[in-house]
Structures are given as C-alpha cells and as structure tokens.
C-alpha cells in the first residue's frame, strides 16, 4: 500500500506596509503605499499559485480590506472587492488576521480581543458570504482570551504559534538595538512558553495554548524544522542560500504538516512599487527583485509538488481533528 503524501498548506499574511514601518520604528509610511500589498503584491502571488492550481489560505487584516472596499473611485473599489472575493470563489480560503493588526493583541483585555476578532470576521463574511474558519494572530502570539473567543466564534483552527527559538533571539536583538538608538520597535516579545509548544498540529489547552489540552479547535503551528526548529517560512527560504533551501524543504518531510507561511511583502518589488529605501534597508527580501523572488518560489513549489499534497489550512485542520 502506498504511503500517503504529507500535507503542505501555504498561507499568506496580507500585512500592510504600515506594519513593517511600525516593526522597524520608522513612523508613518507614505500614504500612497497604504494599499500596495492588496493592489500590487496580492495579484502577483495569486497568479503564481493559480497557475499551479495550488490552494492558498490568505490571512486578511480587516481594516485594510474595509479601507480597500471604501476607496472613492468606484472602479478601484469594485476591483478591490472582487480581488478578495475571487480568491475565495476559486477555492482559496480567507482567514482572520485581526481587524487592525495590533502586535500587542495577546496582552489586550477580553473585550478588546473580541472587538479585533469580530471586526475582521464581519469583513470576511461581507466578502465571502460565509463564516471564516481560521485565525492567525499578529506577531505569532496567542492568549487564553483569544482562544476562548475563537471557540465562541466556532472557528476550526488557530495558526499563530511559531515555536522557533532562534527567530525570537534574533527579534529580541533587533528590538534591543532599535531601543538603544531611541527608535523603539512597535513589535512585542511573545510569551516565551510558546517556544516549547508542539511543532505538529495539536489540540491546545484553553488556559495554556502552548500545551496540549481539550480545546474545541486545533492549533496548526507555523513551520519549523525537526530538532533545531529552524524557521521554514517564506521570507527565510527566499533569502536563504540556494544550497540551503532544498535542505530545509526536505527536513520538513518529517512533519505531519508543512504549514508554509509567506507574507504579502514577499511579493512586493521595491523599485516597481515605489517602496522607500528606508524600509528596503531593513527588509532583506525587498532587496531581491520580484522576478528573482518568483523564480525562487517556483523552484520551491516544484520540490513541494513532488513530495507533498497541497491543501488549505481549513482542510488541514479538519484532517488534524480527525486524527486527534
């Protein structure tokens, strides 16, 4: 009997440019770049995956979608609404990424958490006409209040935890350096207990999401390699040396699920999209032209197609719930 192929679920967080200005302590971005991820980067990503018939889970920031749908120009407004709706109609999934993308979401009160989750949920229902099934928190942090409200909403899964100690060590160093020069980052450090969370899908404890328990939804951790728990996400794979990329992919074959996360900015082009040098200097992936990034992603997809079956995170969650 043939061994079933492991599952790869590709997701893309549609964080706006303002999120990266906040992370790097750069203040407010140019107003003309407010919708550059939805208007320029998203179509590039959608074309890449549609051409290969690979389903994608798109994590939408509710406020950005609200703003895009409220553009005064009627043609632009229709295009923005149709762009997101068309993704869902072709079989992709739209997931909840909070309403305003507060990095401190896990530290907010239950009422504030509910407002953020409900706000994005409302936007997604307006776009697709059906309920969302999954959530990813800004900054990879997850609190009991967030898990509780997701259960109240009837969500099937959360995909927020990223148990990669090396990633957080690097993040802490960058945040400390920015603070030292008087330009504090808008990012926050996550609960350190999350670094020890299971790296494969599991049912979390409602009061301690980083531990196994009996929650009515499943946790789908973002991809890290076995043993060393190296990040296996889009940005790190795009900028990694050519010899290392296929090794990271092969390592993920030992996981039950390859939860392959990308970001909208991975499909941005600094020159074509007019992204200022102050951000390019701090985002290594923006120094790579879009043609080269797409070529690297094509190579990664070729390797994945040979060994994995593709699914949305909602489908991966349903499978995980059956096996749990």
BAGUBA-962106 format. One line per field, with one value per residue: residue number from 0; z, x, y negated of N, C-alpha, C, CB in turn. Coordinates in steps of 0.05 Angstrom, whole numbers, m for minus. Glycine has a CB too. Layout:
BEGIN
i	(NUM:...)
n.zz	(Z:...)
n.xx	(X:...)
n.yy	(Y:...)
ca.zz	(Z:...)
ca.xx	(X:...)
ca.yy	(Y:...)
c.zz	(Z:...)
c.xx	(X:...)
c.yy	(Y:...)
cb.zz	(Z:...)
cb.xx	(X:...)
cb.yy	(Y:...)
***
This chain:
BEGIN
i	(0:1:2:3:4:5:6:7:8:9:10:11:12:13:14:15:16:17:18:19:20:21:22:23:24:25:26:27:28:29:30:31:32:33:34:35:36:37:38:39:40:41:42:43:44:45:46:47:48:49:50:51:52:53:54:55:56:57:58:59:60:61:62:63:64:65:66:67:68:69:70:71:72:73:74:75:76:77:78:79:80:81:82:83:84:85:86:87:88:89:90:91:92:93:94:95:96:97:98:99:100:101:102:103:104:105:106:107:108:109:110:111:112:113:114:115:116:117:118:119:120:121:122:123:124:125:126:127:128:129:130:131:132:133:134:135:136:137:138:139:140:141:142:143:144:145:146:147:148:149:150:151:152:153:154:155:156:157:158:159:160:161:162:163:164:165:166:167:168:169:170:171:172:173:174:175:176:177:178:179:180:181:182:183:184:185:186:187:188:189:190:191:192:193:194:195:196:197:198:199:200:201:202:203:204:205:206:207:208:209:210:211:212:213:214:215:216:217:218:219:220:221:222:223:224:225:226:227:228:229:230:231:232:233:234:235:236:237:238:239:240:241:242:243:244:245:246:247:248:249:250:251:252:253:254:255:256:257:258:259:260:261:262:263:264:265:266:267:268:269:270:271:272:273:274:275:276:277:278:279:280:281:282:283:284:285:286:287:288:289:290:291:292:293:294:295:296:297:298:299:300:301:302:303:304:305:306:307:308:309:310:311:312:313:314:315:316:317:318:319:320:321:322:323)
n.zz	(0:m17:16:45:20:54:80:54:71:45:66:66:97:96:112:117:90:131:177:175:176:228:258:249:272:242:238:205:143:72:47:m1:m6:23:7:m22:m16:m21:m72:m108:m93:m77:m126:m156:m126:m127:m182:m188:m156:m175:m227:m218:m195:m139:m76:m31:34:54:99:123:140:173:174:132:88:94:85:33:6:11:m22:m57:m113:m158:m194:m175:m125:m136:m160:m118:m81:m112:m121:m73:m64:m108:m99:m57:m85:m122:m93:m54:14:60:116:185:208:249:263:263:266:315:348:401:414:444:495:507:535:546:523:485:453:433:402:361:336:321:288:241:227:212:166:132:126:98:50:30:42:76:137:169:181:205:243:251:293:299:302:321:371:424:466:524:524:470:448:473:452:398:400:415:369:336:306:268:273:300:279:300:332:333:342:345:370:354:318:353:386:351:339:389:394:352:368:416:396:366:407:434:402:406:376:384:371:344:350:395:446:449:490:525:536:493:458:469:450:420:355:314:290:341:395:434:504:536:574:570:516:492:508:503:503:512:475:432:382:336:340:292:284:258:208:230:229:244:306:307:301:262:226:175:136:87:78:102:71:20:23:37:25:m39:m36:14:14:m11:27:74:59:50:102:125:110:149:183:204:182:136:148:113:114:83:68:46:32:12:m41:m61:m98:m93:m128:m171:m141:m114:m62:m5:7:61:85:53:66:113:106:83:41:7:m22:m63:m130:m157:m199:m190:m139:m149:m183:m148:m113:m149:m157:m105:m102:m142:m117:m72:m96:m114:m70:m33:m17:m32:8:37:100:130:111:127:181:191:178:218:264:257:264:315)
n.xx	(17:11:45:13:20:52:21:20:7:m3:2:m13:2:m29:m4:m2:40:48:53:105:134:122:145:200:207:199:161:106:84:91:30:11:25:m10:m46:m14:1:m47:m62:m19:20:m11:m40:4:21:m26:m30:15:3:m47:m35:m10:m49:m52:m80:m91:m86:m107:m91:m126:m123:m172:m184:m154:m179:m230:m218:m199:m245:m273:m253:m257:m259:m300:m289:m239:m254:m290:m254:m220:m254:m271:m224:m209:m255:m256:m213:m233:m275:m250:m232:m195:m178:m201:m174:m178:m142:m142:m171:m144:m91:m59:2:6:m37:m46:m40:m82:m147:m202:m249:m228:m199:m241:m266:m228:m225:m278:m287:m255:m277:m329:m318:m297:m341:m374:m348:m343:m391:m397:m379:m315:m260:m211:m156:m101:m55:m28:42:52:33:m8:m63:m101:m151:m158:m161:m207:m246:m244:m263:m316:m333:m336:m293:m249:m195:m133:m75:m25:21:91:140:200:258:307:290:263:305:336:299:293:344:345:303:324:368:343:316:360:379:340:294:244:217:153:136:125:151:137:100:145:136:112:151:164:122:84:107:79:10:m39:m87:m101:m93:m143:m131:m77:m49:m2:5:m15:m85:m156:m184:m237:m220:m164:m93:m49:14:63:112:170:234:249:282:326:291:289:267:220:196:167:197:247:263:265:307:348:412:422:436:417:362:333:347:322:270:268:276:228:195:190:151:82:50:66:66:68:85:78:87:51:87:129:119:126:158:211:229:190:144:152:174:202:273:288:258:271:324:320:291:308:287:264:305:313:297:230:224:266:252:203:222:253:213:183:218:218:164:163:194:162:115:130:132:92:22:m23:m62:m114:m109:m155:m174:m130:m136:m184:m168:m130:m163:m192:m152:m135)
n.yy	(24:m44:m96:m152:m219:m273:m333:m399:m463:m525:m591:m661:m720:m781:m830:m900:m953:m991:m960:m941:m988:m1001:m959:m968:m1017:m1064:m1104:m1135:m1108:m1127:m1155:m1138:m1086:m1056:m1015:m980:m927:m897:m915:m909:m869:m824:m808:m788:m744:m714:m700:m668:m622:m606:m591:m543:m514:m512:m512:m567:m596:m658:m707:m758:m827:m860:m916:m937:m912:m934:m988:m984:m970:m1015:m1054:m1115:m1117:m1085:m1043:m1025:m1009:m967:m932:m919:m894:m851:m825:m799:m770:m737:m703:m670:m646:m615:m573:m582:m601:m650:m678:m701:m755:m790:m856:m906:m894:m894:m888:m876:m844:m797:m816:m847:m865:m818:m840:m876:m841:m811:m850:m859:m809:m800:m844:m834:m786:m801:m831:m791:m757:m792:m796:m742:m717:m675:m640:m650:m604:m601:m630:m676:m705:m772:m778:m727:m710:m683:m682:m660:m688:m701:m649:m631:m665:m653:m601:m612:m637:m594:m577:m534:m527:m553:m587:m610:m603:m600:m562:m576:m583:m608:m648:m683:m699:m729:m768:m793:m815:m853:m887:m907:m934:m975:m1002:m1021:m1062:m1099:m1090:m1057:m992:m974:m924:m867:m825:m756:m709:m670:m617:m596:m580:m528:m499:m445:m424:m402:m393:m402:m394:m448:m469:m506:m546:m549:m556:m538:m487:m417:m400:m403:m435:m460:m471:m465:m474:m497:m498:m544:m531:m497:m466:m397:m379:m424:m465:m506:m564:m554:m587:m632:m681:m670:m626:m648:m685:m653:m618:m586:m532:m517:m521:m475:m436:m451:m445:m389:m372:m384:m344:m307:m324:m324:m362:m412:m475:m525:m588:m651:m722:m780:m820:m791:m787:m837:m889:m930:m971:m973:m981:m1027:m1030:m1061:m1073:m1072:m1031:m988:m981:m955:m909:m850:m818:m854:m873:m839:m831:m825:m788:m751:m733:m707:m667:m637:m619:m589:m546:m524:m509:m470:m429:m419:m401:m352:m320:m330:m338:m391:m435:m475:m512:m505:m455:m424:m430:m403:m351:m344:m346:m299:m260:m272)
ca.zz	(0:m19:39:37:20:75:72:54:69:41:75:61:115:80:129:102:93:156:197:174:187:257:268:247:285:221:238:186:115:53:46:m27:m4:42:m4:m42:m13:m34:m100:m125:m85:m77:m153:m165:m112:m137:m208:m185:m145:m192:m250:m210:m182:m111:m59:m11:55:56:124:116:161:168:169:105:69:97:71:4:m4:13:m40:m70:m141:m159:m208:m157:m103:m146:m165:m92:m71:m129:m119:m50:m67:m129:m86:m44:m105:m137:m75:m33:40:72:145:202:218:267:248:259:268:339:356:429:417:465:521:509:551:531:506:462:436:419:381:339:321:310:266:217:220:198:139:116:119:78:25:20:47:93:161:168:196:218:253:257:308:293:319:329:400:429:494:530:516:442:443:483:433:373:405:415:341:322:288:267:280:303:267:309:346:316:362:333:389:340:308:374:395:332:342:413:389:336:384:435:381:360:431:442:386:410:356:393:352:351:356:423:450:455:514:520:538:466:444:474:441:399:328:297:298:366:407:457:529:534:591:565:488:484:517:494:520:500:462:410:356:335:335:269:287:234:203:239:223:268:322:312:300:245:212:148:126:60:78:107:48:m3:26:44:3:m57:m27:39:11:m14:51:93:49:55:131:133:103:174:198:195:165:129:149:98:116:69:73:22:24:m3:m69:m68:m112:m83:m149:m185:m124:m102:m33:2:15:90:91:38:80:137:98:63:18:m12:m39:m85:m150:m157:m217:m177:m117:m161:m193:m125:m104:m168:m151:m81:m108:m156:m98:m56:m112:m118:m46:m15:m28:m23:20:54:128:139:105:144:208:191:179:245:283:255:275:344)
ca.xx	(0:27:44:1:38:47:6:32:m13:10:m14:0:m7:m31:3:3:67:49:62:134:144:120:165:226:208:202:139:84:93:77:2:5:31:m28:m58:4:1:m72:m66:4:33:m30:m44:27:20:m49:m24:34:m9:m69:m23:m3:m73:m45:m97:m76:m101:m99:m99:m134:m126:m198:m185:m144:m200:m251:m209:m198:m272:m285:m239:m277:m261:m317:m275:m219:m268:m300:m231:m210:m274:m272:m199:m211:m278:m249:m196:m250:m292:m234:m226:m177:m191:m195:m173:m179:m116:m149:m182:m125:m64:m43:22:2:m64:m47:m39:m106:m169:m220:m267:m212:m193:m266:m271:m209:m232:m305:m286:m246:m297:m350:m308:m294:m368:m385:m334:m348:m418:m397:m362:m287:m255:m185:m145:m73:m51:m5:65:54:27:m34:m71:m126:m174:m161:m170:m234:m265:m244:m282:m343:m340:m339:m271:m239:m167:m115:m48:m10:45:115:160:226:274:327:276:257:330:343:279:300:368:337:287:342:385:327:311:385:383:317:273:233:200:125:132:127:161:115:102:167:127:103:174:164:96:88:111:59:m17:m48:m109:m88:m108:m156:m118:m49:m50:23:5:m37:m108:m181:m198:m253:m206:m136:m71:m32:38:78:133:198:246:253:306:336:268:296:244:216:175:173:218:273:270:271:333:369:429:409:442:403:333:322:352:301:245:269:274:200:180:185:129:56:40:84:50:87:75:90:75:46:111:147:112:129:182:218:231:165:123:159:178:225:298:290:247:286:349:315:277:326:272:258:329:313:276:207:228:283:237:184:237:260:188:176:235:208:139:170:202:139:95:140:130:70:m4:m29:m89:m117:m107:m181:m174:m110:m147:m204:m153:m118:m184:m198:m130:m135)
ca.yy	(0:m68:m114:m177:m241:m293:m357:m425:m485:m551:m614:m687:m741:m805:m853:m924:m966:m1004:m941:m939:m1014:m1000:m940:m980:m1043:m1084:m1123:m1130:m1104:m1145:m1148:m1125:m1058:m1043:m991:m968:m897:m886:m923:m902:m844:m802:m796:m772:m719:m699:m689:m646:m597:m597:m577:m516:m503:m508:m528:m584:m610:m686:m719:m786:m847:m870:m945:m942:m904:m954:m1012:m979:m969:m1042:m1072:m1132:m1110:m1062:m1021:m1014:m995:m942:m914:m910:m875:m827:m810:m781:m751:m717:m683:m650:m632:m595:m551:m590:m607:m676:m675:m724:m764:m813:m878:m928:m882:m903:m868:m870:m833:m777:m830:m863:m854:m801:m856:m887:m818:m804:m871:m855:m785:m804:m863:m821:m765:m815:m838:m767:m748:m810:m790:m715:m708:m652:m644:m643:m580:m602:m656:m678:m729:m788:m774:m699:m707:m672:m684:m645:m704:m697:m622:m629:m678:m637:m579:m623:m643:m569:m573:m507:m525:m576:m582:m633:m597:m596:m554:m577:m599:m625:m671:m702:m710:m750:m790:m808:m831:m876:m905:m920:m954:m998:m1017:m1035:m1087:m1116:m1085:m1031:m977:m971:m895:m859:m798:m738:m692:m651:m589:m587:m568:m499:m487:m424:m435:m389:m401:m391:m407:m462:m474:m532:m565:m549:m547:m526:m459:m401:m400:m393:m457:m450:m476:m455:m493:m490:m515:m552:m511:m497:m440:m380:m381:m451:m484:m529:m574:m545:m605:m642:m701:m657:m609:m665:m698:m633:m610:m567:m504:m511:m520:m448:m420:m459:m432:m360:m367:m387:m319:m291:m336:m316:m385:m434:m499:m543:m616:m673:m748:m795:m835:m774:m791:m865:m897:m957:m990:m975:m990:m1053:m1028:m1077:m1060:m1068:m1005:m968:m976:m938:m885:m837:m807:m876:m878:m820:m838:m807:m766:m732:m721:m689:m644:m620:m607:m568:m523:m513:m495:m445:m409:m412:m386:m324:m304:m338:m346:m418:m438:m500:m507:m494:m426:m412:m429:m382:m326:m342:m340:m271:m244:m276)
c.zz	(0:5:30:39:42:63:74:51:67:49:70:79:99:97:111:107:120:179:198:183:217:270:270:259:265:220:218:158:97:48:20:m26:14:32:m23:m40:m27:m64:m118:m118:m87:m105:m163:m152:m123:m164:m206:m176:m162:m216:m243:m196:m153:m94:m38:10:58:82:120:141:155:160:141:84:70:81:41:m9:m3:m4:m56:m100:m144:m173:m190:m135:m112:m150:m139:m80:m86:m126:m96:m53:m88:m118:m73:m63:m120:m119:m54:m8:49:102:159:213:236:250:243:262:291:347:385:434:440:493:526:526:534:513:482:443:419:396:357:322:308:286:240:208:204:169:121:108:97:50:13:23:64:116:155:186:212:225:256:270:297:312:330:359:403:458:499:522:486:435:451:462:407:376:404:386:325:302:291:277:286:290:274:320:327:335:351:351:375:329:329:386:377:334:367:409:373:352:404:420:374:384:439:427:387:389:362:372:362:356:386:424:459:481:509:522:511:451:448:465:422:371:307:307:324:376:433:482:528:551:587:536:478:493:505:514:505:487:439:383:358:330:312:270:260:232:215:233:248:281:327:311:285:230:183:136:100:60:83:84:24:m1:32:20:m13:m47:m2:34:7:11:72:85:55:85:139:126:128:191:187:176:161:127:139:97:99:78:47:13:9:m33:m77:m82:m105:m105:m163:m168:m109:m72:m25:12:44:99:77:53:104:131:76:38:m2:m29:m62:m104:m151:m176:m205:m154:m128:m172:m170:m114:m123:m163:m126:m86:m124:m137:m80:m71:m116:m93:m28:m31:m16:m13:33:83:140:134:122:173:211:193:207:266:281:268:305:357)
c.xx	(18:23:33:21:32:33:22:9:2:m8:2:m14:m6:m26:9:31:70:59:92:147:143:141:193:228:211:180:118:95:80:49:m5:11:12:m39:m40:4:m24:m73:m43:15:14:m35:m21:27:m3:m44:m5:20:m33:m58:m16:m26:m67:m64:m81:m96:m90:m109:m102:m135:m152:m199:m175:m165:m223:m243:m208:m225:m286:m270:m260:m281:m277:m304:m254:m232:m278:m277:m221:m229:m273:m246:m199:m233:m270:m230:m212:m266:m276:m225:m205:m192:m182:m196:m172:m151:m119:m159:m160:m96:m48:m24:18:m25:m66:m47:m64:m127:m187:m239:m253:m205:m218:m271:m253:m218:m259:m304:m276:m265:m320:m342:m307:m322:m380:m372:m342:m376:m419:m377:m333:m282:m228:m175:m115:m69:m28:18:68:49:m2:m40:m96:m151:m179:m172:m199:m254:m266:m263:m310:m352:m344:m316:m260:m210:m155:m88:m30:18:68:138:188:244:294:314:272:283:339:325:286:324:362:322:304:359:369:321:336:389:358:295:260:215:171:118:134:138:138:120:124:158:119:126:176:139:102:91:93:31:m25:m73:m99:m106:m119:m143:m88:m45:m24:26:m18:m60:m133:m197:m215:m242:m177:m117:m54:m7:51:104:160:209:248:280:315:314:276:271:243:193:185:197:245:282:277:299:356:386:416:413:426:373:322:326:330:275:245:266:244:184:175:163:102:44:62:67:67:75:92:77:71:71:131:142:113:156:189:218:204:143:129:163:204:250:301:278:263:312:345:300:293:311:266:282:331:291:254:212:245:268:217:198:245:235:179:193:225:182:143:177:179:119:104:135:106:44:m11:m58:m90:m113:m133:m183:m154:m121:m168:m190:m141:m139:m192:m177:m128:m156)
c.yy	(m25:m86:m141:m200:m260:m317:m382:m446:m511:m573:m640:m708:m768:m830:m877:m935:m979:m986:m940:m966:m1013:m982:m953:m1008:m1066:m1105:m1115:m1127:m1124:m1136:m1133:m1095:m1042:m1017:m976:m938:m885:m891:m913:m874:m820:m791:m780:m745:m701:m686:m665:m620:m588:m582:m548:m501:m495:m525:m543:m593:m638:m698:m749:m803:m862:m899:m951:m934:m924:m979:m1008:m980:m996:m1063:m1089:m1125:m1084:m1038:m1008:m998:m968:m922:m903:m889:m849:m811:m791:m761:m729:m695:m661:m634:m611:m572:m557:m597:m635:m673:m702:m731:m789:m836:m900:m919:m894:m881:m859:m856:m813:m790:m846:m849:m836:m817:m867:m864:m811:m825:m867:m831:m788:m823:m851:m800:m778:m821:m813:m756:m766:m804:m763:m705:m683:m656:m636:m619:m582:m630:m653:m705:m745:m781:m746:m694:m698:m672:m667:m661:m701:m670:m619:m642:m664:m613:m588:m629:m617:m564:m544:m505:m553:m568:m606:m626:m589:m588:m552:m595:m617:m651:m692:m714:m733:m774:m807:m825:m856:m896:m920:m941:m978:m1015:m1033:m1060:m1105:m1113:m1058:m1019:m976:m942:m890:m831:m780:m722:m671:m622:m578:m574:m538:m485:m465:m437:m423:m397:m387:m406:m421:m462:m502:m553:m567:m539:m534:m497:m444:m401:m390:m416:m446:m457:m467:m478:m481:m507:m521:m536:m517:m469:m423:m386:m410:m472:m510:m538:m563:m560:m618:m661:m688:m639:m625:m677:m678:m626:m587:m538:m497:m507:m491:m431:m426:m445:m402:m354:m368:m362:m302:m302:m325:m337:m404:m459:m522:m571:m635:m699:m762:m810:m818:m776:m820:m869:m926:m978:m994:m987:m1016:m1052:m1043:m1061:m1055:m1042:m983:m961:m957:m912:m871:m828:m829:m883:m859:m828:m817:m783:m744:m718:m700:m664:m626:m606:m585:m543:m509:m497:m470:m423:m400:m394:m357:m307:m309:m340:m373:m419:m465:m492:m496:m464:m412:m410:m407:m354:m322:m335:m310:m253:m248:m259)
cb.zz	(24:m45:51:55:m7:89:88:32:94:11:105:31:141:66:147:108:70:164:191:146:175:265:250:218:305:195:231:187:106:26:47:m50:7:48:m18:m39:16:m20:m102:m123:m57:m65:m172:m158:m82:m138:m226:m164:m117:m202:m260:m191:m198:m105:m45:m26:83:31:147:102:162:191:189:100:75:126:82:m2:11:42:m60:m69:m154:m175:m234:m146:m93:m173:m180:m73:m71:m158:m115:m24:m77:m152:m66:m24:m124:m150:m90:m42:61:62:152:226:194:285:263:278:242:362:351:445:391:463:522:482:564:549:523:472:453:438:393:350:340:331:273:222:245:213:140:132:144:85:29:34:22:77:184:177:178:200:280:231:338:294:341:323:415:416:503:560:524:427:458:510:429:366:432:431:328:308:293:239:258:333:237:330:366:299:373:304:407:318:295:396:397:303:344:436:375:311:399:448:356:347:454:438:357:411:328:419:348:330:340:437:471:431:521:539:558:450:454:503:428:399:320:296:276:388:414:449:554:542:620:585:470:495:548:489:531:522:452:412:349:314:360:242:305:234:173:269:210:260:309:290:328:224:212:146:147:50:100:133:41:m5:47:55:13:m85:m21:59:m13:m37:63:95:18:45:146:120:83:190:196:220:179:103:178:70:145:38:93:26:49:5:m74:m43:m143:m69:m170:m195:m104:m108:m24:23:5:104:83:10:90:157:88:76:27:4:m22:m74:m178:m164:m243:m166:m101:m183:m208:m103:m100:m197:m147:m59:m124:m176:m80:m46:m140:m125:m30:m1:m23:m46:40:49:143:126:75:144:215:166:158:252:278:225:261:351)
cb.xx	(m19:19:73:m23:38:73:m20:54:m32:18:m22:m3:10:m58:27:m17:71:22:51:144:128:91:167:235:229:205:150:64:86:93:m15:21:60:m51:m84:32:2:m96:m67:26:44:m56:m50:53:17:m74:m11:55:m19:m85:1:21:m83:m16:m118:m63:m99:m110:m78:m162:m102:m215:m168:m118:m210:m255:m181:m184:m289:m284:m221:m269:m233:m343:m262:m201:m292:m315:m209:m207:m302:m275:m176:m215:m303:m235:m177:m269:m304:m209:m216:m160:m182:m215:m149:m199:m97:m126:m205:m131:m49:m62:50:4:m72:m23:m15:m117:m186:m236:m279:m187:m184:m290:m266:m181:m233:m324:m267:m218:m308:m358:m280:m279:m386:m379:m304:m329:m432:m389:m372:m268:m254:m165:m158:m55:m46:m11:64:82:32:m37:m76:m128:m170:m134:m153:m237:m257:m216:m276:m343:m318:m365:m248:m241:m151:m112:m50:m25:41:122:151:225:289:340:249:241:352:342:251:305:389:321:265:360:396:300:303:408:389:325:285:218:211:107:152:100:184:110:75:189:104:92:200:168:78:64:140:63:m37:m25:m133:m82:m89:m186:m124:m33:m55:46:4:m28:m113:m198:m177:m281:m207:m133:m54:m47:59:83:136:201:274:252:329:357:258:318:243:211:167:150:213:272:247:251:332:355:456:420:472:408:325:335:379:298:242:296:289:188:196:211:130:37:16:101:39:93:75:88:92:24:124:143:84:128:180:245:251:156:117:138:180:217:321:275:217:293:360:299:248:340:247:249:354:309:288:182:242:308:222:168:262:273:166:181:264:204:121:192:225:125:92:169:154:76:m26:m26:m95:m145:m98:m205:m168:m84:m160:m222:m131:m104:m208:m201:m104:m139)
cb.yy	(0:m84:m118:m184:m255:m301:m359:m429:m484:m555:m611:m696:m743:m807:m847:m945:m986:m1016:m913:m932:m1037:m990:m915:m981:m1044:m1071:m1151:m1153:m1075:m1144:m1174:m1139:m1054:m1062:m998:m979:m889:m898:m952:m923:m846:m811:m819:m787:m723:m717:m711:m653:m602:m622:m592:m517:m479:m514:m510:m608:m594:m702:m713:m786:m867:m866:m960:m926:m876:m961:m1020:m952:m948:m1051:m1057:m1161:m1108:m1069:m1031:m1036:m1013:m946:m929:m934:m886:m835:m831:m798:m766:m731:m696:m665:m651:m608:m528:m615:m586:m698:m658:m720:m771:m821:m891:m951:m887:m911:m878:m895:m819:m758:m847:m870:m876:m783:m879:m901:m794:m804:m898:m851:m761:m814:m886:m809:m751:m842:m852:m746:m749:m839:m790:m697:m703:m626:m629:m666:m557:m589:m663:m676:m723:m818:m793:m689:m733:m644:m713:m639:m733:m702:m602:m643:m707:m627:m565:m649:m660:m568:m593:m496:m512:m585:m577:m647:m574:m622:m527:m589:m581:m610:m663:m689:m688:m739:m779:m788:m814:m867:m890:m899:m940:m988:m998:m1016:m1079:m1144:m1086:m1034:m949:m982:m878:m861:m797:m719:m679:m656:m587:m610:m581:m494:m509:m405:m431:m358:m393:m392:m387:m490:m470:m530:m558:m531:m570:m542:m458:m372:m428:m380:m478:m463:m507:m433:m498:m492:m502:m583:m507:m504:m444:m350:m366:m457:m491:m522:m605:m513:m626:m656:m722:m641:m590:m688:m719:m607:m601:m570:m501:m533:m536:m434:m427:m489:m437:m349:m389:m411:m303:m290:m367:m312:m398:m429:m505:m532:m625:m669:m765:m814:m847:m744:m779:m883:m892:m957:m982:m948:m969:m1073:m998:m1097:m1076:m1091:m1004:m979:m1002:m954:m891:m814:m793:m900:m877:m791:m841:m822:m776:m745:m742:m702:m654:m637:m628:m578:m532:m534:m514:m450:m420:m437:m399:m325:m308:m364:m325:m438:m416:m513:m532:m509:m422:m428:m456:m383:m326:m369:m358:m263:m251:m306)
***
